Amino acid sequence: MTIIQMRKTVLLLLFALLCAVTFWSSSTHAEPSIVVSPITITTGDQVPANPTYAKAGDTATLTFTLSKAPSAMPTVQLEYKEAVVTSVGNNVYKAQYSFTGSEHAEGIIAIDIYVPSLPTVRTTTDSSAVFYDKTNPTGTITINNGAPSTNTTAVTLDIAGSDLYTPTVYSRSQHSHPFAGTAAEPILLASIDQSIWSIKALLAGAGPLPEAGSGVEKMRFSNDNVNWSDWEPFSTTKAWTLTDGDGTKTVYMKLKDKAGNEMTQPVNASILLQQPISITPVSITSSNAARGYAKVGDTATLTFSLSKPTSSALTASITGNDVAITTVSNNVYSASYTFTDSDYDGRVRFSIRVGSNPPEASTSSTTDDSNMIFDKTAPTATALTINSGAATTNTTDVTLTIDGKDTGYLASLSRQLASADNSLSATWGLLAYSEPLSSGLSQMRFSNDGVSWSDWEPYATTKAWTLSYDNGTKTVYMKLKDLVGNEMTTPYTATIDLQKPYRSSNSSSSYSPSETITINVENGVTASGSVVSTATINRTTDANGRRTDAVTFTLDQANKTVEELKSAGSDSARIVIPDPKDEVSEVNVTIPKTSTESLVKGNVGVEISTVNGRVDIPKSSLEGFTDDVYFRFVPIKTENDRKTVEDRVKKEQEVRLAVGNDNISIVGRPMTIETNLQNRPVTLVIPLGDTSSLTEQQLHNLGVFIEHSDGTKEFVRGEIVNYDASGKLGIQFTVTKFSTFTVVKTEGLNKIMHKAYINGYPDGTFGPEKNITRAEMAALLARVSDKTATKSSIAYTDVTSSHWAKEAIDQATKMGLMEGYNGSSFKPEQMITRAEMAAILSRISSNSAGSGDSFKDVNGHWAQSVVAQAKAAGYIDGYTDGTFRPEQTLTRAEAVTMMNKLLGRGPLSGAASKWSDVSSGSWAFEQIQEASIDHTSEKNATGGEQWVTTP
């Protein structure tokens, strides 16, 4: 070829190349590239996350969008497996792959999106990922740190769990290269994800290390490998209860990871359960109708159970007398004793023993707080006066004033002391004795002739009575009966001279001229409110000049009051009953049922205001009351009657407990208020009279002694408030039952008065490590809480009408402090756990402390929030290892410690040790002292209480 020809050929080739490049450039820029976005991946219907978890059988779904239609259907590989790709529409595609379990790789799965003419896309746009985990978790379990045996069914499980997988190693051959002295062999490369290939993994002895799977998430347990507990969050410890009965016990465990893989075969651990024989439950009952009391001829019955059968001898004694034991049913026994006149008043002691020398088990206390007082001594009357001791009367209608007592006696017993010559002896005399010896006054009845008697009625300190008609000296006879049924054999008497009473022509009891007075019903929101209605007083005067007011708040008056108050935006009415001359001896107020219903419907409460006392009745206390409401106000005006009350007050234990031995005196007038609106909270204000001689501190030291109509007595602190618009002062307090109220002045009321709310056992022990049953807790709550009942009573199927704690269980249920199971059972003998106690504390507390941090072993527990709340309020503490142990049963020591903190009581220091099994070095010593001793104390420097006196 010539040079010219070669040049032509080169020029033609360059021209062709230029044309090709031009064509390629124009075709390349004719259309833009396809964009793949957004891209997201998830498992099943879960929200995309980084990551979601998948196991064998789950489906991974990849969703992606193309900016325009591709020339061919995109293809996708998920973890190097072909996925099924479908078009959703609008260039949106979905690729799905269902894991079969045959996949080699685990962990974050690889994605490969192939779109024609585009590079492979391997990442999502939102960082979402799927973690594939086909490996079941593994774990181990031990019981009580591997102990070989235990004597209780309550154990602690220690758990270890892991969720690991071993990566799969892929390999492939590369080019063969000869090495010196060897034949050419292929070089093997390795990868665990087929993306990065290396020779390192194939070195001699090397292999992939296990990697973390999705992680252990849940666990559950079983005592028989059949019945399993619910799945719960994984934890390294678990409180567990073995099945009852001695023998080897096996606990089974299963774990589950976040992907849902579950252990196919449970792991287990065993421990030998050898429970000591125990005597529980134990209760004592009396044939007497008064629960917890007995008199001569009554029978005490012990009922007890053994935790397991025994061949050892069973023995029992009641009041020191050996008694026969009979079998009631399987492992349930009873023993009875009938009291005689040779038995001593007081607490009935008993003992139960299994075996002897030494016994395998023994007890002298009940497990349900039941106890019994033997009372063989009849009550005595100490006073009966007619019309406050007046010598004469001109009317047959009189008022009796009554006082009595019911005191048992401790026997004085001589005992021979050991001595060489038998010359030393001692007498066991009336030593200090804190337990009751009698059942207390209960009923009274009267007669005008000592033959025909009135019916028995509840004991009270006053009684309206009608003498026989004829003139002359009249004798009134009285008998008293105690709670257990002992009755005075010889009646107590009082006399008065009846002198021709004035009588009307219709033979009514006495002359009673009357007058009608219109009074105001005011808006009760302000001290001196506007008049919204009126009512009428019917004032009568008997032949002795004694004036009585009667007020009936009619339906018309109530309706008008509600209407006017509604217009004024008020919810309180005040019935004002004046007595400017202080001449009225008694005020009776009746609110008929129809009027009460009108007030409740109108959301109106009512206050009754007299010159001698105010009663404020909230609407909530009127709701559901099905009778007419009545109140009777009787001020104690005469100096003799005031002196009698004052002398009585100074002797009362409740007052001595509150003020110690400080001098006391009465302020203002004692006041008797009677009503049928019992067991419903009402606010009382008693006027203080002339307080000009009282200092601010003396006003602060006033209190109210209350003698209730049911025979109970109490001493309460009150709040000093304005009694009326004139600036006169009164003392305000809340009550739920009524009788006589006396304002008391003392120099010592700045001391703290606390009554015991829990008892020990007859053998002088407290049992700090004993557990508390649900029935016992209900009884304790009934003593310490005055929370308003907001719920209905429930007829629990396992709480009979004769159950010792039925009233307390009803009260705790209505206050909303305790709940039953499935709406039907209460399980009164089941032990309270620490978690359940935290729930009770949160229900009774008004503390609104935030939850804050809790304990490490309550996360995910049903009581997590209430435990955190109780901890934040300072009611509970955990253990030194940072745990709370919510399912551990509560001890008596723990219960009183938590309850004291809730009530703001204690700890009490300085008081003599009361219980033989609670030493001063015990962690709960001062808390138990606080809860179990009646005491007066003062605040000490540490914020606790320093004992002052025990009444």
LOMIKE-97542 format. One record per residue (C-alpha): residue in one letter; x, y, z. Coordinates in steps of 0.25 Angstrom, whole numbers, padded with zeros to 4 digits, always signed. Layout:
BEGIN
AXYZ ...
This chain:
BEGIN
M+0000+0000+0000 T+0005+0014-0004 I+0007+0025+0006 I-0005+0033+0000 Q-0014+0021+0001 M-0010+0019+0016 R-0013+0034+0018 K-0027+0032+0012 T-0030+0020+0020 V-0026+0027+0033 L-0035+0039+0029 L-0047+0030+0026 L-0045+0023+0040 L-0045+0036+0047 F-0057+0041+0040 A-0064+0028+0043 L-0060+0030+0058 L-0065+0044+0059 C-0078+0040+0053 A-0080+0029+0063 V-0076+0038+0075 T-0086+0048+0070 F-0097+0038+0069 W-0093+0032+0083 S-0093+0046+0089 S-0107+0050+0084 S-0113+0037+0088 T-0107+0038+0102 H-0112+0051+0105 A-0126+0049+0098 E-0132+0043+0111 P-0128+0045+0126 S-0124+0033+0135 I-0134+0026+0144 V-0134+0029+0159 V-0137+0019+0169 S-0143+0026+0182 P-0149+0024+0192 I-0145+0010+0196 T-0149+0004+0209 I-0150-0010+0215 T-0157-0017+0226 T-0162-0030+0232 G-0177-0034+0230 D-0186-0022+0234 Q-0176-0016+0244 V-0172-0001+0242 P-0159+0000+0235 A-0147+0002+0246 N-0133-0001+0247 P-0135-0012+0248 T-0147-0020+0248 Y-0145-0035+0252 A-0149-0047+0244 K-0149-0062+0246 A-0151-0074+0238 G-0165-0073+0232 D-0165-0058+0232 T-0166-0050+0219 A-0157-0038+0216 T-0163-0027+0207 L-0154-0017+0200 T-0162-0005+0194 F-0155+0004+0184 T-0159+0015+0173 L-0153+0018+0160 S-0153+0032+0154 K-0159+0026+0141 A-0162+0013+0135 P-0151+0004+0132 S-0148-0003+0119 A-0150-0017+0126 M-0156-0022+0139 P-0146-0019+0151 T-0140-0031+0158 V-0137-0032+0173 Q-0128-0042+0181 L-0130-0042+0196 E-0119-0049+0203 Y-0114-0054+0190 K-0128-0061+0188 E-0137-0057+0176 A-0149-0049+0182 V-0163-0048+0175 V-0164-0034+0169 T-0178-0028+0166 S-0182-0015+0161 V-0191-0007+0170 G-0193+0004+0160 N-0188+0018+0157 N-0174+0012+0156 V-0174+0006+0170 Y-0169-0008+0172 K-0170-0018+0183 A-0160-0029+0185 Q-0163-0040+0195 Y-0155-0052+0200 S-0160-0062+0210 F-0149-0068+0219 T-0149-0083+0219 G-0138-0086+0229 S-0129-0092+0219 E-0122-0079+0217 H-0107-0079+0221 A-0106-0065+0225 E-0112-0058+0238 G-0111-0044+0242 I-0114-0031+0234 I-0119-0037+0220 A-0112-0032+0207 I-0121-0025+0196 D-0118-0024+0182 I-0127-0017+0172 Y-0124-0018+0157 V-0130-0008+0148 P-0126-0009+0133 S-0115+0001+0129 L-0113+0005+0144 P-0102+0000+0154 T-0107-0009+0165 V-0114-0002+0177 R-0110-0009+0190 T-0115+0001+0201 T-0128+0007+0206 T-0131+0022+0206 D-0137+0022+0220 S-0126+0013+0227 S-0137+0002+0229 A-0132-0012+0230 V-0136-0026+0233 F-0128-0035+0243 Y-0130-0049+0239 D-0129-0058+0252 K-0132-0073+0250 T-0124-0078+0262 N-0132-0081+0275 P-0126-0074+0288 T-0120-0083+0299 G-0119-0081+0314 T-0117-0088+0327 I-0124-0087+0340 T-0121-0089+0355 I-0129-0089+0368 N-0125-0081+0380 N-0111-0080+0375 G-0110-0095+0372 A-0113-0099+0387 P-0116-0114+0388 S-0129-0112+0396 T-0139-0102+0402 N-0149-0102+0413 T-0159-0092+0406 T-0166-0092+0393 A-0162-0078+0391 V-0149-0078+0383 T-0141-0069+0374 L-0137-0074+0360 D-0124-0069+0354 I-0124-0068+0339 A-0114-0067+0328 G-0117-0066+0313 S-0111-0063+0300 D-0115-0062+0286 L-0103-0064+0276 Y-0101-0069+0262 T-0088-0074+0255 P-0086-0067+0241 T-0086-0076+0229 V-0072-0076+0221 Y-0073-0076+0206 S-0061-0079+0197 R-0057-0079+0183 S-0045-0082+0174 Q-0036-0071+0167 H-0025-0073+0157 S-0015-0083+0159 H-0001-0079+0162 P+0011-0088+0163 F+0020-0088+0175 A+0034-0092+0176 G+0035-0107+0177 T+0020-0109+0176 A+0010-0111+0165 A+0001-0100+0162 E-0012-0100+0171 P-0024-0091+0171 I-0024-0080+0182 L-0036-0081+0191 L-0043-0068+0196 A-0053-0067+0207 S-0065-0058+0210 I-0076-0058+0221 D-0085-0049+0212 Q-0080-0051+0198 S-0076-0037+0196 I-0062-0036+0202 W-0053-0048+0199 S-0041-0050+0207 I-0031-0061+0209 K-0030-0058+0224 A-0042-0067+0228 L-0035-0079+0222 L-0023-0079+0230 A-0020-0092+0238 G-0029-0093+0250 A-0037-0080+0247 G-0052-0079+0247 P-0063-0069+0248 L-0066-0064+0263 P-0080-0065+0268 E-0088-0052+0266 A-0100-0046+0273 G-0113-0050+0268 S-0126-0042+0271 G-0125-0043+0286 V-0132-0051+0297 E-0145-0043+0300 K-0155-0052+0308 M-0155-0064+0317 R-0165-0073+0324 F-0165-0084+0334 S-0173-0096+0338 N-0173-0106+0350 D-0177-0118+0341 N-0173-0115+0327 V-0188-0114+0323 N-0194-0102+0330 W-0186-0090+0327 S-0185-0076+0332 D-0188-0064+0323 W-0177-0059+0315 E-0170-0047+0322 P-0158-0038+0320 F-0144-0045+0321 S-0137-0043+0334 T-0126-0050+0341 T-0134-0053+0354 K-0148-0057+0356 A-0156-0060+0369 W-0163-0073+0367 T-0172-0082+0376 L-0170-0097+0375 T-0181-0107+0377 D-0185-0111+0391 G-0180-0124+0397 D-0167-0130+0400 G-0158-0136+0389 T-0149-0132+0377 K-0155-0120+0370 T-0151-0117+0356 V-0153-0103+0349 Y-0153-0102+0334 M-0150-0090+0326 K-0152-0085+0312 L-0146-0073+0305 K-0150-0065+0293 D-0142-0055+0285 K-0147-0042+0278 A-0149-0049+0265 G-0158-0059+0271 N-0149-0071+0272 E-0153-0080+0284 M-0145-0091+0290 T-0151-0104+0286 Q-0146-0111+0298 P-0147-0105+0311 V-0135-0104+0321 N-0137-0108+0335 A-0132-0108+0349 S-0135-0116+0362 I-0135-0115+0377 L-0140-0123+0388 L-0151-0117+0396 Q-0152-0121+0411 Q-0162-0113+0418 P-0163-0113+0433 I-0176-0116+0439 S-0184-0104+0443 I-0196-0101+0450 T-0204-0092+0442 P-0215-0086+0441 V-0219-0085+0455 S-0231-0079+0460 I-0239-0079+0473 T-0254-0076+0474 S-0265-0075+0485 S-0279-0081+0486 N-0283-0067+0491 A-0290-0057+0482 A-0280-0047+0485 R-0268-0050+0476 G-0255-0052+0484 Y-0262-0053+0498 A-0266-0064+0507 K-0273-0065+0520 V-0276-0077+0530 G-0282-0088+0522 D-0277-0084+0508 T-0268-0093+0500 A-0255-0088+0493 T-0251-0096+0481 L-0237-0097+0475 T-0236-0100+0460 F-0223-0102+0454 S-0216-0109+0442 L-0203-0116+0440 S-0195-0113+0427 K-0193-0128+0425 P-0197-0142+0432 T-0190-0146+0444 S-0189-0158+0452 S-0184-0151+0465 A-0193-0148+0477 L-0202-0136+0476 T-0205-0129+0490 A-0212-0116+0493 S-0216-0108+0505 I-0226-0097+0508 T-0225-0088+0520 G-0215-0098+0525 N-0224-0110+0524 D-0221-0121+0515 V-0231-0123+0504 A-0235-0134+0495 I-0231-0133+0480 T-0241-0138+0469 T-0238-0139+0454 V-0248-0130+0446 S-0242-0134+0432 N-0229-0136+0425 N-0218-0130+0434 V-0229-0121+0441 Y-0232-0122+0455 S-0240-0116+0467 A-0240-0116+0482 S-0250-0110+0491 Y-0251-0105+0506 T-0264-0101+0514 F-0261-0090+0524 T-0264-0091+0539 D-0265-0082+0550 S-0251-0086+0554 D-0244-0080+0542 Y-0238-0066+0543 D-0243-0053+0536 G-0234-0049+0524 R-0228-0054+0512 V-0230-0068+0509 R-0216-0075+0507 F-0214-0088+0499 S-0203-0096+0493 I-0202-0107+0482 R-0190-0116+0481 V-0186-0126+0471 G-0177-0137+0477 S-0169-0134+0490 N-0155-0133+0496 P-0153-0124+0488 P-0166-0122+0480 E-0165-0122+0465 A-0174-0110+0465 S-0182-0102+0475 T-0190-0090+0476 S-0198-0082+0486 S-0203-0071+0476 T-0213-0070+0465 T-0210-0067+0451 D-0223-0058+0448 D-0222-0049+0460 S-0233-0056+0467 N-0233-0056+0482 M-0242-0058+0494 I-0245-0051+0507 F-0251-0059+0518 D-0260-0050+0526 K-0268-0056+0538 T-0270-0043+0546 A-0283-0036+0545 P-0283-0021+0543 T-0285-0011+0554 A-0293+0002+0554 T-0285+0014+0560 A-0296+0025+0558 L-0311+0027+0555 T-0317+0040+0557 I-0330+0046+0553 N-0331+0060+0548 S-0316+0062+0551 G-0319+0058+0566 A-0331+0067+0568 A-0339+0064+0581 T-0352+0067+0574 T-0360+0068+0561 N-0374+0072+0557 T-0374+0063+0544 T-0373+0049+0542 D-0363+0051+0530 V-0349+0051+0536 T-0335+0049+0531 L-0326+0038+0537 T-0311+0040+0537 I-0304+0027+0537 D-0289+0022+0540 G-0284+0008+0542 K-0272-0001+0540 D-0268-0015+0536 T-0255-0019+0542 G-0249-0033+0543 Y-0240-0037+0554 L-0226-0044+0554 A-0225-0055+0564 S-0214-0054+0575 L-0207-0067+0575 S-0197-0072+0586 R-0185-0079+0580 Q-0175-0087+0589 L-0161-0083+0585 A-0149-0092+0585 S-0142-0092+0598 A-0134-0101+0608 D-0144-0099+0619 N-0157-0097+0612 S-0158-0083+0619 L-0158-0074+0606 S-0171-0072+0599 A-0177-0061+0590 T-0190-0056+0586 W-0193-0053+0571 G-0201-0040+0573 L-0208-0030+0563 L-0196-0026+0555 A-0196-0017+0543 Y-0205-0023+0533 S-0208-0017+0519 E-0218-0027+0514 P-0233-0026+0516 L-0239-0034+0527 S-0254-0031+0523 S-0263-0030+0511 G-0268-0016+0515 L-0282-0010+0517 S-0292-0013+0507 Q-0307-0012+0511 M-0316-0006+0521 R-0330-0007+0525 F-0339+0000+0536 S-0351-0002+0544 N-0361+0006+0553 D-0364-0005+0562 G-0352-0015+0561 V-0362-0026+0555 S-0366-0020+0541 W-0354-0017+0533 S-0352-0009+0520 D-0345-0016+0509 W-0330-0017+0508 E-0324-0005+0501 P-0310-0001+0497 Y-0302+0005+0509 A-0302+0021+0509 T-0299+0031+0520 T-0313+0038+0519 K-0327+0032+0518 A-0341+0039+0516 W-0350+0032+0526 T-0365+0033+0531 L-0368+0031+0546 S-0380+0024+0550 Y-0392+0034+0552 D-0395+0035+0566 N-0389+0045+0575 G-0379+0041+0585 T-0365+0036+0586 K-0361+0029+0573 T-0350+0019+0571 V-0344+0015+0558 Y-0337+0002+0557 M-0325-0001+0547 K-0318-0013+0543 L-0306-0014+0534 K-0301-0025+0525 D-0287-0026+0519 L-0284-0030+0505 V-0282-0045+0508 G-0295-0046+0515 N-0292-0045+0530 E-0303-0037+0537 M-0304-0030+0550 T-0311-0039+0560 T-0315-0027+0569 P-0321-0015+0563 Y-0316-0001+0565 T-0326+0010+0570 A-0329+0025+0571 T-0340+0032+0577 I-0348+0045+0575 D-0360+0052+0581 L-0371+0054+0570 Q-0381+0065+0574 K-0394+0066+0566 P-0390+0069+0552 Y-0399+0078+0544 R-0407+0070+0534 S-0416+0074+0523 S-0430+0069+0521 N-0426+0059+0511 S-0416+0052+0522 S-0403+0056+0514 S-0391+0054+0522 S-0389+0069+0526 Y-0393+0083+0523 S-0386+0087+0510 P-0390+0102+0505 S-0384+0104+0492 E-0381+0115+0482 T-0377+0116+0468 I-0364+0123+0463 T-0360+0126+0449 I-0345+0124+0446 N-0336+0127+0434 V-0330+0117+0424 E-0318+0124+0419 N-0307+0122+0408 G-0297+0114+0415 V-0285+0118+0407 T-0282+0131+0415 A-0282+0133+0430 S-0294+0141+0430 G-0302+0138+0417 S-0314+0143+0410 V-0327+0137+0414 V-0332+0127+0403 S-0344+0121+0411 T-0350+0119+0425 A-0354+0108+0434 T-0362+0108+0447 I-0358+0105+0462 N-0369+0098+0470 R-0364+0102+0484 T-0371+0095+0496 T-0369+0098+0511 D-0372+0087+0521 A-0377+0089+0536 N-0362+0090+0541 G-0360+0102+0531 R-0351+0093+0522 R-0352+0098+0508 T-0350+0089+0495 D-0349+0093+0481 A-0354+0084+0469 V-0351+0088+0455 T-0356+0080+0443 F-0349+0084+0429 T-0361+0082+0420 L-0360+0078+0405 D-0366+0091+0401 Q-0355+0098+0409 A-0345+0089+0403 N-0349+0091+0389 K-0349+0106+0391 T-0335+0106+0397 V-0330+0098+0386 E-0336+0107+0375 E-0330+0120+0382 L-0316+0114+0384 K-0316+0109+0370 S-0318+0123+0365 A-0307+0128+0375 G-0297+0118+0370 S-0296+0112+0384 D-0297+0097+0389 S-0299+0099+0404 A-0311+0103+0413 R-0310+0107+0427 I-0322+0105+0436 V-0321+0116+0447 I-0327+0112+0461 P-0326+0124+0470 D-0327+0125+0485 P-0323+0139+0490 K-0327+0137+0504 D-0320+0123+0505 E-0333+0117+0511 V-0334+0105+0502 S-0330+0091+0508 E-0332+0083+0496 V-0333+0085+0480 N-0338+0074+0471 V-0337+0075+0456 T-0343+0066+0446 I-0340+0066+0431 P-0351+0057+0425 K-0346+0047+0414 T-0353+0055+0403 S-0346+0067+0407 T-0332+0060+0408 E-0335+0054+0393 S-0338+0069+0389 L-0325+0074+0395 V-0317+0062+0389 K-0323+0064+0375 G-0320+0079+0376 N-0305+0076+0380 V-0307+0083+0393 G-0301+0080+0407 V-0308+0086+0420 E-0302+0092+0432 I-0310+0092+0445 S-0306+0104+0454 T-0310+0106+0468 V-0304+0114+0479 N-0298+0102+0485 G-0292+0094+0473 R-0292+0094+0458 V-0293+0082+0450 D-0289+0082+0435 I-0294+0071+0427 P-0288+0069+0413 K-0297+0065+0401 S-0289+0052+0400 S-0293+0048+0414 L-0308+0049+0411 E-0307+0041+0398 G-0314+0028+0399 F-0319+0030+0413 T-0333+0024+0413 D-0339+0029+0426 D-0343+0043+0431 V-0330+0050+0437 Y-0331+0055+0451 F-0322+0062+0461 R-0324+0064+0476 F-0315+0075+0483 V-0315+0075+0498 P-0305+0085+0504 I-0300+0082+0518 K-0302+0095+0525 T-0303+0093+0540 E-0290+0094+0548 N-0292+0081+0555 D-0294+0073+0542 R-0281+0080+0536 K-0273+0076+0549 T-0278+0062+0547 V-0274+0061+0533 E-0260+0068+0536 D-0257+0058+0547 R-0261+0047+0538 V-0252+0052+0527 K-0240+0053+0536 K-0241+0038+0539 E-0242+0034+0524 Q-0230+0026+0518 E-0232+0033+0504 V-0230+0047+0511 R-0218+0042+0519 L-0212+0036+0507 A-0213+0049+0500 V-0208+0059+0511 G-0200+0050+0521 N-0202+0055+0535 D-0204+0069+0532 N-0215+0077+0539 I-0228+0078+0530 S-0241+0086+0531 I-0253+0088+0522 V-0255+0099+0513 G-0269+0104+0509 R-0281+0094+0510 P-0281+0079+0508 M-0291+0076+0498 T-0299+0063+0495 I-0303+0061+0480 E-0310+0049+0476 T-0314+0045+0462 N-0318+0034+0453 L-0308+0038+0442 Q-0297+0029+0447 N-0284+0024+0440 R-0285+0036+0431 P-0275+0048+0432 V-0280+0060+0438 T-0272+0073+0442 L-0275+0078+0456 V-0272+0092+0462 I-0274+0093+0477 P-0273+0108+0483 L-0262+0111+0493 G-0270+0121+0500 D-0262+0133+0507 T-0247+0131+0502 S-0242+0144+0506 S-0233+0138+0517 L-0227+0128+0508 T-0213+0130+0501 E-0210+0126+0487 Q-0203+0114+0492 Q-0214+0110+0501 L-0224+0111+0489 H-0214+0102+0482 N-0215+0092+0493 L-0230+0090+0493 G-0235+0076+0489 V-0249+0069+0489 F-0252+0057+0498 I-0263+0049+0491 E-0272+0038+0498 H-0279+0031+0487 S-0293+0025+0488 D-0288+0011+0485 G-0279+0012+0497 T-0266+0015+0491 K-0258+0027+0494 E-0247+0036+0487 F-0239+0048+0489 V-0237+0057+0476 R-0230+0069+0472 G-0238+0080+0466 E-0236+0093+0458 I-0239+0106+0464 V-0249+0114+0455 N-0258+0126+0456 Y-0272+0120+0461 D-0281+0131+0456 A-0280+0145+0450 S-0278+0152+0464 G-0264+0146+0465 K-0267+0136+0475 L-0257+0124+0474 G-0260+0109+0473 I-0253+0096+0471 Q-0256+0089+0458 F-0254+0074+0455 T-0260+0062+0447 V-0267+0050+0453 T-0275+0039+0448 K-0283+0035+0461 F-0289+0043+0472 S-0292+0045+0487 T-0285+0055+0497 F-0274+0064+0493 T-0266+0072+0503 V-0255+0082+0500 V-0243+0080+0509 K-0231+0090+0512 T-0218+0084+0516 E-0203+0089+0516 G-0198+0076+0509 L-0206+0075+0496 N-0194+0078+0488 K-0189+0064+0491 I-0192+0053+0481 M-0203+0043+0484 H-0202+0030+0477 K-0210+0017+0479 A-0205+0003+0475 Y-0211-0002+0463 I-0205-0016+0463 N-0204-0026+0474 G-0194-0037+0478 Y-0197-0051+0482 P-0201-0056+0496 D-0187-0063+0498 G-0181-0049+0498 T-0175-0049+0484 F-0178-0040+0472 G-0174-0050+0461 P-0166-0040+0453 E-0162-0049+0442 K-0176-0056+0441 N-0184-0053+0428 I-0197-0045+0427 T-0209-0051+0421 R-0219-0043+0413 A-0230-0044+0424 E-0220-0039+0434 M-0216-0027+0425 A-0231-0024+0423 A-0232-0023+0439 L-0220-0014+0440 L-0225-0005+0429 A-0239-0004+0436 R-0231+0001+0448 V-0223+0012+0442 S-0230+0017+0430 D-0243+0026+0431 K-0243+0027+0416 T-0257+0030+0410 A-0264+0018+0405 T-0266+0020+0390 K-0269+0006+0385 S-0279-0005+0387 S-0278-0016+0396 I-0275-0030+0390 A-0280-0043+0395 Y-0268-0051+0393 T-0270-0066+0392 D-0259-0070+0401 V-0262-0060+0412 T-0274-0065+0420 S-0283-0057+0429 S-0276-0063+0441 H-0262-0060+0437 W-0254-0053+0447 A-0249-0042+0438 K-0262-0040+0429 E-0265-0026+0434 A-0251-0022+0432 I-0250-0028+0418 D-0264-0021+0414 Q-0258-0008+0420 A-0245-0009+0412 T-0252-0013+0399 K-0262-0001+0400 M-0250+0008+0403 G-0244+0003+0390 L-0231-0001+0398 M-0232-0016+0394 E-0238-0024+0383 G-0243-0038+0380 Y-0240-0048+0369 N-0249-0049+0357 G-0259-0041+0365 S-0263-0053+0373 S-0252-0058+0383 F-0243-0050+0393 K-0234-0061+0397 P-0233-0057+0412 E-0222-0067+0416 Q-0213-0064+0404 M-0200-0056+0408 I-0198-0042+0404 T-0186-0039+0395 R-0177-0027+0395 A-0183-0022+0382 E-0197-0024+0387 M-0193-0015+0399 A-0188-0004+0390 A-0201-0004+0382 I-0209-0003+0396 L-0200+0009+0400 S-0202+0016+0387 R-0217+0014+0389 I-0218+0019+0403 S-0208+0031+0401 S-0211+0045+0397 N-0197+0047+0393 S-0195+0051+0379 A-0180+0049+0378 G-0175+0046+0364 S-0171+0032+0360 G-0156+0035+0358 D-0146+0023+0358 S-0150+0010+0363 F-0143-0003+0366 K-0136-0012+0355 D-0145-0024+0357 V-0158-0018+0355 N-0157-0013+0341 G-0168-0019+0333 H-0175-0024+0346 W-0190-0021+0348 A-0187-0013+0360 Q-0175-0005+0354 S-0182+0009+0355 V-0188+0007+0369 V-0174+0003+0374 A-0168+0015+0368 Q-0178+0024+0374 A-0177+0018+0388 K-0162+0019+0387 A-0162+0033+0383 A-0172+0036+0394 G-0162+0030+0404 Y-0171+0019+0408 I-0163+0007+0404 D-0148+0003+0403 G-0141-0008+0395 Y-0130-0017+0398 T-0115-0014+0398 D-0113-0021+0384 G-0123-0011+0378 T-0135-0020+0377 F-0149-0019+0383 R-0153-0034+0381 P-0168-0031+0378 E-0173-0045+0379 Q-0166-0048+0392 T-0176-0049+0403 L-0178-0038+0413 T-0173-0039+0428 R-0180-0033+0440 A-0167-0024+0442 E-0167-0019+0428 A-0182-0016+0428 V-0182-0007+0441 T-0169+0000+0435 M-0176+0003+0422 M-0190+0007+0429 N-0182+0016+0440 K-0176+0024+0428 L-0189+0025+0421 L-0196+0030+0434 G-0184+0039+0438 R-0182+0032+0451 G-0169+0028+0458 P-0159+0022+0459 L-0162+0022+0475 S-0149+0022+0483 G-0148+0022+0498 A-0159+0012+0502 A-0157-0001+0509 S-0155-0013+0500 K-0169-0020+0499 W-0167-0032+0491 S-0157-0044+0495 D-0154-0047+0481 V-0151-0033+0476 S-0137-0028+0482 S-0133-0013+0483 G-0123-0017+0472 S-0133-0021+0462 W-0134-0013+0450 A-0149-0011+0452 F-0149-0010+0467 E-0153+0005+0468 Q-0163+0003+0456 I-0170-0009+0463 Q-0170-0001+0477 E-0177+0011+0470 A-0188+0002+0464 S-0191-0007+0476 I-0190+0002+0488 D-0200+0012+0492 H-0192+0024+0496 T-0190+0039+0497 S-0177+0045+0491 E-0170+0057+0486 K-0163+0059+0473 N-0148+0057+0475 A-0136+0063+0467 T-0136+0052+0457 G-0150+0055+0453 G-0155+0042+0460 E-0162+0041+0473 Q-0157+0041+0488 W-0166+0033+0497 V-0172+0041+0509 T-0182+0032+0515 T-0190+0020+0514 P-0204+0020+0519 
